[in-house]
Amino acid sequence: MPQSSNGSADTTEGHERDPHSHGATLTDANGAFRLEMPQIVPAFGQPHAHLAYDSDEFETVFLRPVMRSAKDTTLSADFVLQPV
């Protein structure tokens, strides 16, 4: 069954608090989430995104993965969902 995840970040098109800088996605057939957004820019000195997962079936996950460089155009974060 597909799972849903949310993400936000400061990007070249706005701040993470702006509604258009938020997104949601479902897992693919392999259980992976993919969220596309404009270039992430440094906030508080670090280029990063906020990724969240929340459901009644699994423990809540909130991640703040930091990119190696503001020039990076991809970001990957691995996590395992733990049943409640």
N, CA, C and O of each residue as an XYZ file, in Angstrom:
336
protein
N       0.839     -1.172      0.000
C       0.000      0.000      0.000
C       0.885      1.237      0.000
O       1.792      1.326      0.827
N       0.655      2.209     -0.908
C       1.485      3.419     -0.951
C       1.387      4.215      0.342
O       0.325      4.286      0.961
N       2.502      4.810      0.744
C       2.564      5.668      1.920
C       2.773      7.103      1.443
O       3.269      7.323      0.338
N       2.401      8.073      2.263
C       2.520      9.483      1.919
C       3.587     10.154      2.778
O       3.726      9.843      3.961
N       4.345     11.084      2.172
C       5.367     11.844      2.877
C       5.263     13.301      2.467
O       4.747     13.613      1.394
N       5.753     14.197      3.322
C       5.736     15.630      3.048
C       7.140     16.193      3.126
O       8.000     15.647      3.816
N       7.371     17.297      2.408
C       8.669     17.949      2.452
C       8.547     19.446      2.267
O       7.566     19.937      1.709
N       9.556     20.171      2.741
C       9.632     21.616      2.522
C      11.090     22.028      2.592
O      11.924     21.333      3.172
N      11.383     23.186      1.983
C      12.757     23.697      1.985
C      12.753     25.151      1.540
O      11.815     25.614      0.891
N      13.820     25.865      1.900
C      14.064     27.171      1.304
C      14.614     26.891     -0.093
O      15.567     26.127     -0.250
N      14.012     27.510     -1.100
C      14.441     27.266     -2.474
C      14.646     28.586     -3.195
O      14.413     29.659     -2.638
N      15.083     28.489     -4.435
C      15.271     29.690     -5.245
C      13.944     30.380     -5.535
O      13.933     31.516     -6.008
N      12.820     29.707     -5.257
C      11.499     30.283     -5.523
C      10.754     30.723     -4.273
O       9.643     31.244     -4.377
N      11.341     30.525     -3.080
C      10.656     30.966     -1.871
C      11.199     30.317     -0.617
O      12.132     29.514     -0.659
N      10.591     30.685      0.507
C      10.991     30.176      1.818
C      10.180     28.941      2.177
O       9.102     28.715      1.627
N      10.705     28.135      3.110
C      10.025     26.899      3.493
C       8.645     27.156      4.077
O       7.794     26.268      4.028
N       8.394     28.333      4.626
C       7.082     28.637      5.197
C       6.044     29.000      4.127
O       4.848     29.045      4.418
N       6.491     29.259      2.896
C       5.575     29.583      1.807
C       4.865     28.316      1.323
O       5.509     27.287      1.121
N       3.545     28.384      1.134
C       2.809     27.192      0.697
C       3.379     26.548     -0.572
O       3.356     25.323     -0.694
N       3.886     27.339     -1.510
C       4.405     26.748     -2.750
C       5.769     26.076     -2.560
O       6.287     25.466     -3.495
N       6.353     26.182     -1.365
C       7.616     25.494     -1.069
C       7.383     24.184     -0.310
O       8.326     23.578      0.198
N       6.127     23.757     -0.240
C       5.772     22.507      0.420
C       5.327     21.512     -0.641
O       4.827     21.899     -1.697
N       5.510     20.246     -0.357
C       5.053     19.229     -1.289
C       4.705     17.948     -0.558
O       5.093     17.749      0.593
N       3.982     17.096     -1.227
C       3.633     15.782     -0.696
C       3.786     14.770     -1.814
O       3.644     15.104     -2.990
N       4.073     13.545     -1.447
C       4.289     12.503     -2.442
C       3.891     11.148     -1.884
O       3.782     10.975     -0.670
N       3.676     10.191     -2.771
C       3.398      8.808     -2.383
C       4.600      7.956     -2.740
O       5.410      8.334     -3.586
N       4.715      6.809     -2.095
C       5.803      5.895     -2.431
C       5.591      5.306     -3.819
O       4.467      5.198     -4.310
N       6.712      4.929     -4.436
C       6.628      4.219     -5.709
C       6.532      2.721     -5.431
O       6.391      2.315     -4.277
N       6.607      1.901     -6.469
C       6.479      0.452     -6.324
C       7.556     -0.153     -5.424
O       7.354     -1.224     -4.851
N       8.708      0.532     -5.297
C       9.803      0.052     -4.454
C       9.765      0.618     -3.044
O      10.659      0.341     -2.244
N       8.742      1.407     -2.724
C       8.631      1.995     -1.394
C       9.437      3.269     -1.213
O       9.615      3.734     -0.087
N       9.928      3.842     -2.308
C      10.743      5.063     -2.234
C       9.874      6.293     -2.495
O       8.947      6.266     -3.304
N      10.205      7.378     -1.778
C       9.552      8.667     -1.995
C      10.411      9.490     -2.935
O      11.639      9.408     -2.889
N       9.776     10.282     -3.786
C      10.509     11.205     -4.660
C       9.736     12.515     -4.677
O       8.545     12.543     -4.987
N      10.423     13.594     -4.343
C       9.814     14.915     -4.312
C      10.714     15.853     -5.085
O      11.882     16.019     -4.734
N      10.193     16.468     -6.126
C      10.987     17.396     -6.929
C      10.622     18.819     -6.546
O       9.453     19.150     -6.346
N      11.668     19.669     -6.446
C      11.458     21.063     -6.091
C      12.582     21.895     -6.701
O      13.578     21.343     -7.168
N      12.430     23.211     -6.701
C      13.511     24.067     -7.209
C      14.779     23.889     -6.379
O      14.768     23.232     -5.338
N      15.853     24.476     -6.847
C      17.156     24.403     -6.162
C      17.011     24.815     -4.702
O      16.470     25.881     -4.405
N      17.496     23.969     -3.789
C      17.501     24.294     -2.364
C      18.630     25.276     -2.092
O      19.734     25.115     -2.614
N      18.362     26.291     -1.281
C      19.375     27.288     -0.941
C      19.656     27.216      0.560
O      18.802     26.769      1.327
N      20.843     27.649      0.986
C      21.191     27.581      2.404
C      20.271     28.437      3.281
O      19.952     29.579      2.950
N      19.865     27.862      4.386
C      19.145     28.590      5.429
C      19.905     28.308      6.719
O      20.235     27.156      7.001
N      20.182     29.322      7.488
C      20.999     29.183      8.694
C      22.364     28.591      8.353
O      22.950     27.856      9.148
N      22.868     28.923      7.146
C      24.193     28.493      6.729
C      24.274     27.104      6.139
O      25.350     26.683      5.715
N      23.165     26.376      6.098
C      23.193     25.003      5.591
C      22.083     24.778      4.565
O      20.922     25.089      4.831
N      22.437     24.234      3.382
C      21.377     23.833      2.459
C      20.745     22.543      2.993
O      21.430     21.532      3.145
N      19.451     22.580      3.275
C      18.793     21.422      3.861
C      17.319     21.406      3.493
O      16.781     22.389      2.984
N      16.683     20.290      3.754
C      15.245     20.152      3.552
C      14.638     19.567      4.815
O      15.342     19.000      5.651
N      13.341     19.708      4.945
C      12.608     19.064      6.037
C      11.742     17.988      5.404
O      10.964     18.266      4.491
N      11.876     16.772      5.882
C      11.087     15.655      5.388
C      10.318     15.066      6.560
O      10.879     14.845      7.633
N       9.032     14.813      6.350
C       8.207     14.295      7.444
C       7.311     13.169      6.961
O       6.860     13.142      5.816
N       7.070     12.243      7.877
C       6.136     11.152      7.632
C       5.314     10.980      8.898
O       5.864     10.916      9.997
N       3.982     10.904      8.743
C       3.119     10.764      9.909
C       1.900      9.937      9.524
O       1.212     10.250      8.553
N       1.636      8.880     10.287
C       0.448      8.056     10.059
C       0.089      7.359     11.358
O       0.829      7.422     12.340
N      -1.043      6.700     11.350
C      -1.462      5.935     12.526
C      -0.779      4.574     12.584
O      -0.761      3.930     13.633
N      -0.218      4.135     11.460
C       0.384      2.799     11.381
C       1.846      2.758     11.818
O       2.321      1.732     12.305
N       2.572      3.887     11.643
C       4.008      3.917     11.906
C       4.377      5.098     12.783
O       3.641      6.082     12.864
N       5.530      4.990     13.440
C       6.053      6.104     14.237
C       6.289      7.319     13.331
O       6.636      7.172     12.159
N       6.099      8.499     13.881
C       6.343      9.733     13.139
C       7.834      9.884     12.851
O       8.675      9.578     13.696
N       8.142     10.354     11.665
C       9.529     10.610     11.258
C       9.637     12.077     10.874
O       8.812     12.578     10.111
N      10.646     12.774     11.394
C      10.957     14.130     10.952
C      12.459     14.204     10.758
O      13.226     14.007     11.700
N      12.876     14.486      9.539
C      14.298     14.548      9.206
C      14.657     15.933      8.698
O      13.829     16.620      8.100
N      15.888     16.334      8.939
C      16.430     17.591      8.414
C      17.767     17.254      7.755
O      18.822     17.619      8.274
N      17.731     16.559      6.610
C      18.990     16.205      5.956
C      19.683     17.445      5.392
O      19.049     18.315      4.795
N      20.995     17.502      5.597
C      21.821     18.613      5.118
C      22.575     18.153      3.879
O      23.149     17.064      3.850
N      22.563     18.999      2.863
C      23.271     18.697      1.630
C      24.759     19.006      1.796
O      25.127     19.875      2.587
N      25.599     18.312      1.068
C      27.044     18.561      1.145
C      27.411     19.934      0.612
O      28.348     20.567      1.099
N      26.667     20.396     -0.392
C      26.966     21.676     -1.019
C      25.675     22.315     -1.508
O      24.741     21.615     -1.899
N      25.621     23.647     -1.486
C      24.461     24.360     -2.021
C      24.365     24.185     -3.534
O      23.327     24.485     -4.125
N      25.418     23.712     -4.158
C      25.408     23.481     -5.609
C      24.783     22.138     -5.975
O      24.463     21.901     -7.139
N      24.605     21.252     -4.982
C      23.981     19.952     -5.251
C      22.560     20.145     -5.759
O      21.863     21.071     -5.342
N      22.141     19.278     -6.648
C      20.785     19.364     -7.183
C      19.918     18.177     -6.758
O      18.756     18.083     -7.155
N      20.482     17.267     -5.949
C      19.701     16.157     -5.418
C      20.003     15.985     -3.935
O      21.047     16.404     -3.435
N      19.069     15.365     -3.260
C      19.206     15.101     -1.837
C      18.574     13.747     -1.570
O      17.473     13.472     -2.047
N      19.244     12.915     -0.830
C      18.727     11.592     -0.508
C      18.734     11.411      1.002
O      19.683     11.801      1.683
N      17.674     10.819      1.511
C      17.584     10.523      2.943
C      16.927      9.156      3.088
O      15.810      8.948      2.614
N      17.611      8.235      3.734
C      17.062      6.897      3.946
C      16.510      6.783      5.360
O      17.123      7.247      6.321
N      15.335      6.153      5.472
C      14.777      5.888      6.788
C      13.895      4.653      6.711
O      13.388      4.304      5.645
N      13.718      3.999      7.844
C      12.898      2.804      7.936
C      11.700      3.125      8.824
O      11.864      3.635      9.932
N      10.509      2.829      8.343
C       9.310      3.071      9.131
C       9.160      1.977     10.187
O       9.272      0.786      9.897
N       8.905      2.414     11.414
C       8.737      1.498     12.543
C       7.248      1.417     12.892
O       6.623      2.451     13.126
N       6.670      0.224     12.932
C       5.256      0.104     13.305
C       4.999      0.679     14.698
O       5.865      0.642     15.572
N       3.798      1.208     14.881
C       3.406      1.750     16.189
C       3.193      0.606     17.150
O       2.857      0.830     18.313
